[in-house]
């Protein structure tokens, strides 16, 4: 679906959405201060927060890792981006980050979630010099993604492939071949931006959170440092410094990721529940004990 395509039939799409069950994209949206979520999603987010009261830092630092990596790719001359497992539109989506540096940048988003497709028009607000497109496709079908991406991207030129917090919904036997197929189709000089829930960072906390999510119908494949590194080494990529690290340690910057957290009214915040308070809390006081996601960026030779 390109920017000039007709808007999707939102009534038909909403009929495909089960609001009685938590959904990963909508739970993620809760922690990013979004509004495209339902009581079941807030309940799942609240349970995760109860298991780890500073767990919101993982979600927000993962998002900011993506921002820093996309920024670097654009600064290094990349003008094409393929973001798979896009999730719900939020602040600083890939096209906004890339086009703030290179207005001519082209961005293709891919997701198979009807919740995301309902809001896809928000991802198609490209600047006049660039272009955006949205593909309704499952990461498990990389051939379909690549075929549709060619409508907008020239795969004979470098592309930044963004797989942020999506591969942990794919089993190992499928995940590694999928990433290989996507990378094999990209030109030398392309980049991989990847993050994945870990199995060896704060494992007890992560175990409690993933258990609560599994009870709500979605399981996560936690991966160790070595397993995340395989996505780079198996494909002969050149890993950028600092390698595979917790997302808050990947070229960190002091940031204000949500405007609400910049100068909140203490009296107002004190009246909120624990979940709503998180959007008014900054993330610069993060420690290693707070984060449970690895991030890595690598370049195709």
C-alpha positions in Angstrom: 0.0 0.0 0.0 1.7 3.2 -1.1 1.0 6.7 0.0 -1.4 7.4 -2.9 -3.3 4.1 -2.5 -6.8 4.2 -1.1 -7.2 3.9 2.7 -7.8 0.3 3.9 -11.3 -0.9 4.7 -10.9 -0.2 8.4 -14.2 -1.8 9.3 -13.2 -5.1 7.8 -9.7 -4.9 9.4 -11.1 -4.2 12.8 -13.3 -7.2 12.5 -10.1 -9.3 12.3 -8.8 -7.8 15.6 -9.4 -9.7 18.8 -9.4 -7.1 21.5 -10.1 -9.6 24.2 -6.5 -11.0 24.0 -3.3 -9.1 24.6 -1.2 -8.5 21.5 2.6 -7.8 21.5 2.4 -4.7 19.3 -0.3 -3.2 21.5 1.5 -4.1 24.7 4.6 -2.4 23.3 2.4 0.6 22.4 1.3 0.8 26.1 4.9 1.2 27.2 5.6 3.8 24.5 2.8 6.0 25.8 0.5 5.1 22.8 -3.3 5.0 22.7 -3.8 2.2 20.2 -4.3 -0.5 22.9 -7.1 -2.2 24.8 -7.8 -3.3 28.4 -6.3 -6.8 27.7 -3.1 -5.2 26.5 -2.9 -2.9 29.6 -3.5 -5.9 31.8 -0.6 -7.7 30.2 1.6 -4.6 30.4 0.7 -4.2 34.1 1.6 -7.8 34.8 5.0 -7.4 33.1 5.6 -4.2 35.1 4.7 -6.0 38.4 7.3 -8.7 37.5 9.9 -6.0 36.7 8.9 -2.5 37.9 11.7 -1.0 35.7 10.9 -3.2 32.7 9.5 -0.2 30.7 13.1 0.9 30.3 13.8 -2.1 28.1 11.0 -1.2 25.7 11.9 2.5 25.5 15.7 1.8 25.2 15.0 -0.7 22.5 13.0 1.9 20.6 15.9 4.4 21.0 18.4 1.9 19.9 16.5 1.7 16.6 16.5 5.5 16.4 20.3 5.7 16.8 21.0 2.8 14.4 18.7 4.3 11.6 20.3 7.7 12.2 23.8 6.1 11.7 22.7 4.3 8.6 21.4 7.5 7.1 24.5 9.4 8.1 26.6 6.7 6.4 24.7 7.3 3.1 21.9 4.8 3.2 18.8 6.1 1.5 16.6 2.9 1.5 15.1 1.2 4.6 13.1 -2.0 5.0 11.5 -2.2 8.4 9.9 -5.6 9.0 7.7 -6.1 12.0 7.0 -2.4 12.1 4.5 -2.3 15.0 2.1 0.5 15.6 3.1 4.0 14.5 4.6 6.0 17.4 7.0 8.9 17.8 10.0 8.9 15.5 9.1 6.1 13.0 11.9 5.0 10.6 10.8 7.3 7.8 10.8 10.3 10.1 14.2 9.6 11.4 15.8 8.8 8.0 14.1 11.7 6.1 15.1 14.2 8.8 18.7 13.5 7.6 18.0 12.6 4.0 14.7 13.9 2.7 14.9 11.7 -0.4 15.1 8.5 1.7 12.7 5.7 0.8 11.2 3.5 3.5 9.1 0.3 3.2 7.3 -1.0 6.3 6.1 -4.6 6.5 3.8 -6.2 9.1 1.0 -8.8 9.1 -1.0 -7.4 12.0 -4.4 -5.9 11.1 -4.0 -3.6 14.1 -0.9 -2.1 12.4 -2.6 -1.9 9.0 -5.5 0.0 10.4 -3.0 2.7 11.4 -0.7 2.3 8.4 -1.7 5.7 6.9 0.3 7.3 9.7 3.4 5.5 8.3 2.8 6.9 4.8 3.3 10.5 5.5 6.6 10.8 3.6 8.2 14.1 2.8 7.8 15.2 -0.9 11.3 14.2 -1.8 11.1 10.7 -0.4 8.7 7.8 -0.5 7.1 5.3 1.9 5.2 2.1 1.3 3.4 -0.5 3.5 3.3 -4.2 2.9 0.9 -6.5 4.6 3.1 -9.6 5.0 4.4 -12.0 7.5 8.1 -12.1 8.4 7.8 -15.9 7.8 7.3 -15.1 4.1 10.5 -13.2 3.1 10.0 -13.8 -0.6 6.7 -11.9 -0.5 8.3 -9.1 1.4 11.2 -8.8 -1.0 8.9 -8.9 -4.1 6.7 -6.2 -2.7 9.6 -4.1 -1.5 10.9 -3.8 -5.0 7.9 -1.5 -5.8 9.7 1.2 -3.8 13.3 0.0 -3.2 16.1 -0.7 -5.7 17.6 -3.8 -4.1 20.7 -3.4 -6.3 21.6 -0.5 -4.1 22.3 -0.7 -0.3 19.3 -1.0 2.1 19.1 -0.9 5.9 17.1 -3.9 7.0 15.5 -3.2 10.4 14.4 -6.2 12.5 13.8 -4.5 15.8 12.2 -6.7 18.5 10.5 -9.0 16.0 12.7 -12.1 15.7 11.9 -13.2 19.2 8.5 -14.2 17.9 10.1 -16.6 15.4 11.5 -20.0 16.3 15.2 -20.7 15.7 14.7 -23.2 12.9 12.9 -20.5 10.9 14.5 -17.3 12.2 18.1 -17.9 10.9 17.0 -18.9 7.3 14.6 -15.9 7.1 17.3 -13.4 8.0 19.7 -15.1 5.5 17.1 -15.0 2.7 16.4 -11.3 3.3 20.1 -10.4 3.5 21.1 -12.5 0.4 18.7 -10.3 -1.6 20.4 -7.0 -0.5 23.3 -5.3 -2.1 26.8 -5.1 -0.6 27.0 -2.0 1.7 23.6 -2.8 3.2 23.1 -2.8 6.9 21.3 -5.1 9.4 19.7 -3.5 12.5 18.5 -6.2 14.9 17.3 -6.5 18.5 16.1 -9.6 20.4 15.0 -10.4 24.0 17.9 -12.1 25.7 18.1 -15.4 27.6 21.2 -14.4 29.6 20.6 -10.7 30.6 18.6 -10.7 33.9 17.2 -14.1 33.2 15.0 -14.4 36.2 13.2 -11.1 35.5 12.9 -12.0 31.8 11.6 -15.4 32.7 8.8 -14.0 34.8 7.8 -11.5 32.1 7.8 -14.0 29.2 5.9 -16.5 31.4 3.1 -13.9 31.9 3.1 -13.2 28.2 2.9 -16.8 27.3 -0.1 -17.2 29.6 -1.8 -14.5 27.5 -1.1 -16.3 24.2 2.2 -15.1 22.8 5.5 -16.7 23.4 8.9 -15.2 23.0 12.1 -16.9 21.9 14.8 -15.6 24.2 18.3 -15.7 22.7 21.7 -15.6 24.2 24.6 -13.3 23.2 26.0 -16.1 21.0 22.6 -16.8 19.4 22.1 -13.2 18.5 25.6 -12.9 17.2 24.8 -15.8 14.8 22.5 -13.6 12.8 25.7 -11.6 12.0 28.4 -14.3 11.7 26.2 -16.8 9.8 25.8 -14.2 7.1 29.4 -13.0 6.9 28.5 -9.5 8.0 30.9 -6.9 9.4 29.8 -6.1 13.0 29.8 -2.5 13.9 31.2 -1.4 17.3 30.3 -2.1 20.1 29.0 -5.4 18.8 26.1 -7.3 20.4 25.3 -5.4 23.6 22.3 -4.6 25.8 20.4 -1.9 23.8 21.1 0.9 26.2 24.8 0.3 25.7 24.8 0.6 21.9 26.3 4.0 21.3 24.4 5.6 24.1 23.2 9.2 24.2 21.4 11.2 26.8 17.8 11.4 25.6 14.2 12.5 26.2 12.3 9.9 24.3 8.7 10.8 25.4 7.8 14.5 25.7 5.8 13.9 28.8 8.9 12.7 30.7 10.8 16.0 30.2 9.2 18.1 33.0 6.3 16.3 34.6 4.1 17.7 37.3 5.0 15.6 40.4 1.5 16.0 42.0 -0.2 14.9 38.8 2.1 12.0 38.3 1.6 10.8 41.9 -2.1 10.4 41.2 -1.6 8.0 38.3 -1.4 4.2 38.5 2.0 2.5 38.2 1.6 1.8 34.5 0.6 5.3 33.5 3.4 6.8 35.7 6.0 5.1 33.5 5.4 7.5 30.6 6.3 10.4 32.8 9.6 8.8 33.9 12.9 9.5 32.1 15.1 6.7 31.0 18.6 8.1 31.5 19.0 6.5 34.9 19.0 3.0 33.3 21.3 0.3 34.7 22.4 -3.1 33.3 19.9 -4.7 35.7 17.0 -2.9 33.9 17.5 -4.1 30.3 16.9 -7.5 28.8 17.2 -7.0 25.1 20.4 -7.3 22.9 21.0 -5.0 20.0 23.4 -5.2 17.1 24.2 -3.4 13.8 26.2 -4.9 11.0 27.2 -4.2 7.5 27.1 -6.5 4.4 30.5 -6.7 2.7 
